[in-house]
Amino acid sequence: MLQLIRIILSPLTILYKFVVNIRNSFFEKNIFKQVKVNTKVISVGNLTVGGSGKTPLVINITKHLKHSSKKVGVLSRGYGRSSKGYKLVSNNEKIIVDVKTSGDEIYLVADECKVPTAVAERRVNGVQRFIEEIDLDVVVLDDAFQHRWIARDFDILIMDQKFLSNVNSFDQRLLPLGSMREPFESIKRADAIIINRKFSPKITIPIKIRKYLTDKEIYFSHFKVVGIFDVKTNKAYETNEFEGQQSLVVCGIASPFSFLRILTESNINIKNKMIFTDHKDYTQKEIMSIRKQFYDTNSFSVLTTQKDAVKLMQFSKELDDIDIYYLKIELEIEEPNKFYELLNKKIN
C-alpha cells in the first residue's frame, strides 16, 4: 500500500528535488546565512527518514563528552510532542516535563544521559535560549543535518548500511517516491560518516555509493544488546532468561525489523506482536488494546523497546498487573579512539 502511495505521489519528487537544490545552493552561496552561537555545536543527522540510529549515536556522543568533563546539553526538535516552541526538558538535576511535552527521543536521551536537554523547532532560537538558561560547553543537535541555519563545529552523518546496500531501490530516491530527504551529493557537507550496520555483518559499500564517500572520514558502528530491563523496577535480565516464554511484543519505531530480529536471534517468541507507527502517541485506547491482547494470548509479559517504554511508563496504574520489559541496546563505534580523537579535535 505504501509503495502504491509513493508511486502516485512520485511526480512531486521533481518539485521536492528543485526546492532542496535551491535551498542548499542559497546556503552555499551565503544568501542564507548560518548563525554562529556562543558554544561548540555538534550536529547528528541522516539523509533519510527514520531508522538510522541517530538517537543511540546522540547518546553515545553525549556520554563521551560528559565523561570527558564537558558541560554538554542536547537540543532536539522534539518530533511528535504535544507542545510548541522552546521547552527545557531537563536541567542538571532532573527531567522537568513529561514525555508528551518533550517527545519520546529527547526524553530517552535525558533519562539515559542525565544531562540538560531541550526542544525547539527553530534551532537557532532554541540553542540561544538553551545556553542562556544552562551553562554549556557543547550542544549536541539531534537530527540537524537538514537544519542548516545554525553553524556547527562538527557535522556527523549516520547512515543505515542496509539502506546503502539497496542500490536502485525506491528507498534510494528522494521523497515522496523514496525515503531520502536529500540526494547523495549532500554527503559532501559532512565532516564524518558513520555507517550503522546495526546487527548485520559489515558489507562492502556498493560502487555507486562509494564515489560520494571519497576523502571522507568513515566509521562503522553496530548495536550491542545490553539486556532486558523491567520498566517498573529497572532490574536487568539476560536475554536468555526470556527464551521460550510467550511474550507480547509491542513497538512503535521507524524500523522494527532490527528489534524483531534480535529478539528472534535470542530465541524469544515474537509470534504475538503489536506494531504501531513511529513515535506512537499511546492513549487509553491503545493501552486497553494491549491489555486485551496480553490476556487473550496468555502472554507471560509485554516486551518493548526503550523508546516505547518511556511512553508506556505513563500508564503504570493501568498496567500495574502486567510485567513490562524493554530491550536495551547501545550503539558502539568500531574505531572509537580514532573517532573520539576527531570529535575532540573539532570542539577544542
Stockholm file with secondary structure:
# STOCKHOLM 1.0

chainA/1-348         MLQLIRIILSPLTILYKFVVNIRNSFFEKNIFKQVKVNTKVISVGNLTVGGSGKTPLVINITKHLKHSSKKVGVLSRGYGRSSKGYKLVSNNEKIIVDVKTSGDEIYLVADECKVPTAVAERRVNGVQRFIEEIDLDVVVLDDAFQHRWIARDFDILIMDQKFLSNVNSFDQRLLPLGSMREPFESIKRADAIIINRKFSPKITIPIKIRKYLTDKEIYFSHFKVVGIFDVKTNKAYETNEFEGQQSLVVCGIASPFSFLRILTESNINIKNKMIFTDHKDYTQKEIMSIRKQFYDTNSFSVLTTQKDAVKLMQFSKELDDIDIYYLKIELEIEEPNKFYELLNKKIN
#=GR chainA/1-348 SS CHHHHHHHHTTHHHHHHHHHHHHHHHHHTTSSCCBCCSSEEEEEECSBSSCSCHHHHHHHHHHHHHHTTCCEEEEECCTTCSCCSCEEEECSSCBCSCHHHHCHHHHHHHHHHCSCEEECSSHHHHHHHHHHHSCCSEEEEETCSSCTTBCCSEEEEEEEHHHHHCTTSGGGSBTTTSSBSSCGGGGGGCSEEEEECTTSCCCCCCHHHHGGGTTCEEEEEEEEEEEEEETTTCCEECGGGGTTCBEEEEECCSCHHHHHHHHHHTTCBCSSEEECCTTCCCCHHHHHHHHHHHHHTTCSEEEEEHHHHHHHGGGTTTTTTSCEEEEEEEEEESSHHHHHHHHHHHHC
#=GC SS_cons         CHHHHHHHHTTHHHHHHHHHHHHHHHHHTTSSCCBCCSSEEEEEECSBSSCSCHHHHHHHHHHHHHHTTCCEEEEECCTTCSCCSCEEEECSSCBCSCHHHHCHHHHHHHHHHCSCEEECSSHHHHHHHHHHHSCCSEEEEETCSSCTTBCCSEEEEEEEHHHHHCTTSGGGSBTTTSSBSSCGGGGGGCSEEEEECTTSCCCCCCHHHHGGGTTCEEEEEEEEEEEEEETTTCCEECGGGGTTCBEEEEECCSCHHHHHHHHHHTTCBCSSEEECCTTCCCCHHHHHHHHHHHHHTTCSEEEEEHHHHHHHGGGTTTTTTSCEEEEEEEEEESSHHHHHHHHHHHHC
//
